[in-house]
Amino acid sequence: MKKHIHCLVLTCLAAAAGFLLGFRISDRKARTKEEESGKLAEKNRTQFFVVNQWLKLKQMGGNISNYLNERGYEKAAIYGMSYTGERVLFELKNAGIEVAYGIDKRAGGAASEIDILSLDDDLPVVDVVIVSEAFCYEEVEPILSRKLSCPVISLEEVVFESS
């Protein structure tokens, strides 16, 4: 009888320990998901404000090519060839600025009318690199500056200084 009680107590303790461990793991996963969601929300919020400012610039009759022309930039590369990068490409192409290539982490998978290179590739000489994704500028600027001898600017800088 004593042996059965001992087994029952051990079984209950093991079940309780399993429950607590499972709860702790699921709580950690929930916090990680929440942190990832928060980072994504901040990324989207930042990009929204940049694109909103760009739209204001357009509504006032300006465009980002004016900023580049004023500084003598004729040949550019664009870092970040997702939605915003494609819009930058379209605006520059229609304003007479040559976009030599794009740079993207998904170089093999990004569809575009220009060549898309990765940070690991040899990057041809351009006058300027425009980082279209505001949230990653601080991460990629040092890498691009080591690879190229031209200025690396953010779209955020261009639209806010042009407005």
C-alpha positions as CSV (number, residue, x, y, z in Angstrom):
1,M,0.0,0.0,0.0
2,K,2.8,2.3,0.9
3,K,4.4,1.6,-2.4
4,H,1.2,2.6,-4.3
5,I,1.0,5.9,-2.4
6,H,4.6,6.6,-3.1
7,C,4.0,5.9,-6.9
8,L,0.9,8.1,-6.8
9,V,2.8,11.0,-5.2
10,L,5.7,10.7,-7.7
11,T,3.2,10.6,-10.6
12,C,1.4,13.7,-9.3
13,L,4.7,15.5,-8.8
14,A,5.9,14.5,-12.3
15,A,2.6,15.7,-13.8
16,A,2.8,19.0,-11.9
17,A,6.4,19.5,-13.0
18,G,5.5,18.7,-16.6
19,F,2.6,21.2,-16.4
20,L,4.8,23.9,-15.0
21,L,7.5,23.3,-17.6
22,G,5.0,23.3,-20.4
23,F,3.5,26.5,-19.1
24,R,6.9,28.2,-18.8
25,I,7.8,27.2,-22.4
26,S,4.5,28.3,-23.9
27,D,4.8,31.6,-21.9
28,R,8.3,32.2,-23.3
29,K,7.1,31.4,-26.9
30,A,4.2,33.9,-26.4
31,R,6.6,36.6,-25.2
32,T,8.9,36.0,-28.1
33,K,6.0,36.2,-30.5
34,E,4.9,39.4,-28.8
35,E,8.4,40.9,-29.1
36,E,8.6,39.9,-32.8
37,S,5.2,41.5,-33.4
38,G,6.3,44.7,-31.6
39,K,9.4,44.9,-33.8
40,L,7.4,44.3,-37.0
41,A,4.9,47.0,-35.8
42,E,7.7,49.5,-35.2
43,K,9.3,48.7,-38.6
44,N,6.0,49.2,-40.4
45,R,5.3,52.4,-38.4
46,T,8.7,53.8,-39.3
47,Q,8.3,53.0,-43.0
48,F,4.8,54.4,-42.9
49,F,6.1,57.8,-41.7
50,V,8.8,57.9,-44.4
51,V,6.3,57.0,-47.2
52,N,3.8,59.5,-45.8
53,Q,6.5,62.2,-45.9
54,W,7.4,61.2,-49.5
55,L,3.7,61.5,-50.5
56,K,3.6,65.0,-48.9
57,L,6.7,65.9,-51.0
58,K,5.0,64.6,-54.1
59,Q,1.8,66.6,-53.3
60,M,3.9,69.7,-53.0
61,G,5.3,69.1,-56.5
62,G,8.7,67.8,-55.3
63,N,10.4,64.5,-55.9
64,I,13.4,62.7,-54.7
65,S,15.3,63.2,-57.9
66,N,15.6,66.9,-57.1
67,Y,17.6,66.0,-54.0
68,L,19.9,63.8,-56.0
69,N,20.4,66.3,-58.8
70,E,21.2,69.1,-56.4
71,R,24.0,67.0,-55.0
72,G,25.3,65.9,-58.5
73,Y,24.3,62.2,-58.2
74,E,23.6,60.8,-61.6
75,K,24.0,57.0,-61.1
76,A,22.5,55.3,-58.1
77,A,22.0,51.9,-56.5
78,I,19.0,51.1,-54.3
79,Y,19.3,49.0,-51.2
80,G,16.0,47.2,-50.3
81,M,14.1,46.1,-53.4
82,S,10.8,45.4,-51.8
83,Y,7.7,47.7,-52.2
84,T,9.4,50.9,-51.3
85,G,12.6,50.1,-53.3
86,E,10.5,49.5,-56.4
87,R,8.7,52.8,-55.9
88,V,12.1,54.6,-55.7
89,L,13.3,52.8,-58.8
90,F,10.1,53.9,-60.7
91,E,10.5,57.5,-59.6
92,L,14.2,57.8,-60.4
93,K,13.8,56.0,-63.7
94,N,11.1,58.5,-64.8
95,A,13.2,61.4,-63.6
96,G,16.4,60.6,-65.6
97,I,18.5,59.3,-62.8
98,E,20.2,56.0,-63.8
99,V,19.7,53.2,-61.3
100,A,22.5,50.8,-62.0
101,Y,21.3,48.0,-59.8
102,G,19.5,47.1,-56.6
103,I,20.9,45.4,-53.5
104,D,18.8,43.0,-51.4
105,K,19.2,40.1,-49.0
106,R,16.9,38.1,-51.4
107,A,19.0,38.9,-54.4
108,G,18.1,35.6,-56.1
109,G,14.4,35.9,-55.4
110,A,13.6,39.6,-55.9
111,A,11.9,40.3,-59.2
112,S,12.9,43.6,-60.8
113,E,13.7,45.2,-64.1
114,I,17.3,45.9,-62.9
115,D,19.9,43.5,-61.6
116,I,19.6,42.7,-57.9
117,L,22.8,42.0,-56.1
118,S,23.5,40.9,-52.6
119,L,25.8,42.5,-50.0
120,D,28.2,39.6,-50.7
121,D,28.6,40.5,-54.4
122,D,31.1,42.9,-55.9
123,L,29.1,46.1,-56.1
124,P,29.8,48.3,-59.2
125,V,30.7,52.0,-58.7
126,V,27.8,54.4,-58.4
127,D,27.5,58.0,-57.2
128,V,25.2,57.1,-54.3
129,V,23.3,54.3,-52.6
130,I,19.8,55.0,-51.4
131,V,18.6,52.7,-48.6
132,S,14.9,52.5,-49.1
133,E,14.1,50.7,-45.9
134,A,14.3,53.2,-43.0
135,F,14.5,50.6,-40.3
136,C,17.6,48.9,-41.5
137,Y,19.8,52.0,-42.5
138,E,22.0,51.8,-39.4
139,E,22.6,48.1,-39.9
140,V,23.6,48.3,-43.6
141,E,25.2,51.7,-43.9
142,P,28.5,50.6,-42.4
143,I,28.6,47.5,-44.6
144,L,27.9,49.5,-47.8
145,S,30.3,52.2,-46.8
146,R,33.1,49.6,-46.5
147,K,32.3,48.2,-49.9
148,L,31.8,51.4,-51.8
149,S,33.4,54.8,-51.7
150,C,30.2,56.8,-52.4
151,P,27.7,58.3,-49.9
152,V,25.1,55.9,-48.5
153,I,21.9,57.8,-47.7
154,S,18.5,56.8,-46.5
155,L,15.2,57.5,-48.2
156,E,14.1,58.9,-44.9
157,E,16.9,61.6,-45.1
158,V,16.0,62.4,-48.7
159,V,12.3,62.9,-48.2
160,F,12.6,64.8,-44.9
161,E,15.3,67.1,-46.1
162,S,13.4,67.7,-49.4
163,S,10.2,68.7,-47.7
